[in-house]
């Protein structure tokens, strides 16, 4: 990797193969994502839940093949069990990932780069298999600064996400794997219309009855992988799961439920051994 990262010794998660097989049955791999918004002053609770639909974009380090993507790709030497989705840094959920994290970053300046780590929960419903997948973990934001500096946000992402990445048997040098290249490849995997959405007027802001400026128009299509406005707003979010539940209710008389929990051996440090513990529960 472009920056040294400590990796846990971790086998592939026991749930990933089935999870990805189920997602392949969806016409669009949509899921519901919950994040935490700091509550207004005087509220009896510190945070309020916020939900929205997102699109699954593959596991971090294992970007799905796309013949229309002309972006340079990293050698296939890393993979992971961490789902990704794309977003706009101007959307509220990005600030929530930062504000609810251990660093409690909240100002606009603090959320412009990589970082975050706030708690999230994601849910997929696979109608064809009668299965619900629920994932609890932390959301980390990969931004343009990921290979440009060593700020606290960059260090956090490379540490927390990097240690859960696994080396594959693919050919290539670890030092040649680039976080920034992976980010650009995700941008390239999106359609021109989707890329153009990152040049929309600021999401969630009042229109005030006015037309948007010439640089921020709805319905644009972007072909340039390095379009300055779109790339300024584009982010990839990586969910680092700590607990995954699989609920199979395809046959009510034989319903089953499994919980997979990620644990790290105590006393092993950054290069310790991680594993997934499997427990079957009553549905």
N, C-alpha and C positions, 0 to 999 in steps of 0.2 A: 504493500500500500504506500501511498505517497507520504504518509506519516505513520510512524511506528504505532501499532495498536496491539494491545494485549488481548489474546484470544483464550476463551475458556475451551477446555476439551469437552465437546458436547456432541453426542450422536444426533442424527436426524430425529425430529420429534415424531412420536408414534402416531400422531393424528394427521400429519401433513398430507400424506398420500391420499387418504380418504377425503380430507377437506378439499383438496384441489380437484379431485375427481368429481365431487359433488358440485363444486362451483362451475365446472365445465358444462353442467347441465342447464345453467341459467342462461336466458337470452342476453342478459346483461348482469354482470356480477355486482349488483347493488347491495349495500348493507347499511344498517342504521348505526351511526356513531354518536355516542354520548360523551360530552366533555363537561367541565365544571367552570361556571362563570362566577367570579367573586360577587357576593351578594351586596346590595346597596347598604350604606351605613345605617345602623339601627335595625337591621334584619335579625331575626332570632337564629338564623343559621349562617355559617360563613360562606357557603357556596350554593348555587342553584344549577340544576341540570339543564343542559342544552342539547338537543338532538337534531340530526339532519341525515339525509341520505348521501352516501359517497360511493365511488366506484373503485373496486379492488383493481390494482394495477400490477399484481404479481408480488412475489417475495423479493425482498431487498437482495440484490446481487444476482437474481435470476430473472431478469427482465424478459417477458414473453417475446418470441420472435415476431417481427412485423416487416414484411417485404417492402413496405412503404417508408420505413424508417432509414434515412440516410446518415444518421448520426454515427460517429465512431463508437465502437463498443469495446468494453473491457474484455480481456481474455476471460473465459469461463472458469476462473480459478477459485471463486468464492460463491457460496450460496448461504441461505439462512431460512429460518422459519418465522420471519417477520414480515407481515403484510404491509403493502404500501398503498397510498393513494396520493393524488395530486390536488393542490389547492392554490388559492390566491392569498398572498400575504396580507392583503387588505381585508380579508374576511375575519369575522370575530373569532372563529374557532382557533386561529393561529395565536392570537393574544391569550386565549384561554389555556392553550397548552403551556404557555410561558407563565402566566399568572398563577396557575394551580400547581406548578412544579415546586421543587424544594428551593429553587432560587427566587421564586415569587417575582420575577421580572414583570413589569406592568407598563412602563412608558413605551411610546411608539418607537423610540430609538432602540430600545432593548429587544424588540421583537422583530427587527428587520433582517437579522441574520439567522444563522443556524442556532439550534438550542432547543428549549422547551423541556419536555419530560413529564408533563402533567398527566394525571390518571385519566384513562378513557375506557369505555366498554363498547365493543362492536358486536352486532348481531346479524347473522345471515339466516334466512329461511329458505330451504331447498324443497320446494313443493313436490318435485318428482320423486324424491327419496323420503319425504316425510321427516326431514331432519332439521333441527335448529342447531346452529353453531353459535356459541357465545364466547367472546374473548375479552379478558380483562388484562390491562397492561398500561404501558406508558407511551405517549406519542412524542416523537422527536422530529424536529423540522430540519431538513437539509436545504440550505440556501446557497446563494452565489459565493459566499465567503468560505465555503467548506474547505477549499484548498488554498485560500489566499492569506490566511492568518492563523494565529493561535489564541484567539480570544476565548473566554470561558465557555461560550456557547459551542464553538467548534470543538473544543476539547471534550465537552460533555457528550456531544453526538458521537465523536469518534471513539470515545471510551465505552459508552453504554451500548451503542449499536455495534461497534466494531468487535467487542468481545463476544458477541453472540453470532458472529459470522463464522462459517466453517470453510476450511480449505478443501477444495475438491481435488480430483486427480487430473484436472485439466492442465494443459501445458501453458506455462507462462511464469514470469517472475513476480513475486509478491510486490516488489517495489514499483512495478509498472502499473499496478491497479490504482485507478484514480477515482476519488469520490466525485470530483467535478465532471469527469467523463460519464460516470453513471447518472449524474443529475441531467446532463444534456441528452443522454440516451432516453431517459424517461420523457423529456420534452419532445424528442423526436418520435416517440411511440404514440403521441397524441395526434389526432387529426388536425389539419390546418384550421378548421373551424374551432376546435377546442383550444388550440394555441391562441387563436384570435380572441378568445374570451378573457385572456389575461391582459387585453388592451381595452376591456370594457370600462365605462365610467366606474368610479369607486363603489363596490357593492354595498348596499344598505344605506347609502347616503341620500338625502332628499334631492329630488330633481329640481325643486323650486320653479317648476314650469319652464326651465331653460334647456336648450340643446347642449349636448356634451361638446367639449372642444374637439378639434380635428384629430388629435392623437388618441382619443378615448371614445371610440364609436362602437355601437353594438353591431354584431354580425360580421366582423372582420375575419379574414382568413390569412394566416401567417405561414409562409413557406420557409422563411429564414430561421435557421436553428438558433441564431444569436440575435434575434430582434431585440433591441435594447429595452423597449418598454415591456414587451411580454416577459422577457427573462428577468426583468427587475421585480415583477410580481409573482412569477412562477416559483412554487415550492413543492418538494416531495416530502410527504410525512410517512415516517416509519413507525409502525406499532410494534413495540417490544412486548410480546405476551408473557404474562406470568402465570395465567390460569386460563385453560380452555375447557369448555363443556360441550359435549356432543349428546344431543337428545334425539333419540330415534323413536318416533311415534307412528311409524308406517303401519304397524300392526298393534292396535291398542291392547290386545291380549298378551303381546310379547314386547311391550315398550321397554327400552333400555336407555340408560344414561351413564356416561363416563365423565370423570373429571381428570384432567391432566394438569399437574402443577409442576412448574419449573423450580428446581432447588439447586443450590450450590453447596458443595462440601465445605464445611467450616474449616477455617484455618488454611485455606488453599490460596488466598490472595487473588490478584487479578488474573493469574494464569491457572486458576483452579479447575476443578472438574464440575461441570453442570450436567444435570440429567432431568428427565421428565418422569414424575411419579404418576402412575395410573391407578385410579380408584373407581370401582363401579358403584353407582348410587341407585337408589330407587327413583324412578322417573317422577 
